Amino acid sequence: MRISQEKKKKIQEQILAFLYSKNPQPMFILHIAREIARDEEFTKKLLFDLKKKELVVEIKKNNKGKIYLRRSRWKLTEEVYQTYKIHQQ
């Protein structure tokens, strides 16, 4: 089963909205996938598409500076956060 580009964009909007609601806390793919009720691999693919568009940032280190071996956290870029903030008011 294939998902159209239009539906992928809507799901990406849901991801961005969720990350906006949790900002500045970066979120793991597991939590994002649960929130938008999607598969983790599909969510990961969409996040990498958003990263290419410079809408989200991938964080590969924990709070203590140790590099994650198999996972990463995601958050909005500062420019995207400010734009969302202006449009929400």
N, C-alpha and C positions, 0 to 999 in steps of 0.2 A: 504494500500500500504506500502510495506516495503522498506527500503533503505539498500543497501548492506554495508558491513563493509568498502569496498574500497571507496565508495562514502562518507561515514561518515568521513573517514580519510581525504579525499580531502576537505570537508567542514571545518573540524577542522584546516587544513592548511590555509584556507581562514581566519578563525577567528584569528589564530596566526599572519598572515600577517597584518591584519587590526590592531590588538593590537600593533604590532611593529611600524606601521606607526603613531600611536597616542601616543606612549610612550614618556614621563613618565605619561601622563594623563590617569587615569583609566576611563573606559567606562562602562555605564550601559548596561544591556542586550538589552534593547530597541534599542539603537544605533547600537549595534553589529548586531542584527537581521535585522535591516533595511539595513545595509551595505551589508550583505551577502544574502539578500532577502530570509530569512527563518523565520519560526514561532518562537515566543519568547520561548515557552516551549521546543521546539526541541533544540534551541540554548542553553537554560539553561542546558539541559541534556548533551549536548556536552561539555559545559564549566565545568561541574562537572566531566566529564570523564578526561578532560585535567588537572583539579585540582588534581585528583588522581594520575596522571602521573607526578605531580609537574612541570607542564609547565606554569600554570597561578596561580595567587593569587587572592583570593576573599577579597575585602575590604568592611567591614561592618560598617565603620564609615565615617562621612563627614569630611570636612576640619577642622571643629571646635571641632572634637572629639565626636560628638553626634552619638549614634548608630542608624543605619537605622532599622526601624521596619519590613519593607516588601521588601526591595530591597537591592542590593549590587552592587558594581562596581568591575570591573575586569581589571587586567593588567598582563603583562608578568613577570615572575620571572627574577631577575637580570641575572642569568646564561643563561637563554634562550635568553634574549635580547642581551647579549654579543656575543653569538653564532650566532644569526641572523646578527648582525652587522658585524662580521668577514666574513660571507658568502656573504653579500651584496656588499662587496668591491671588 
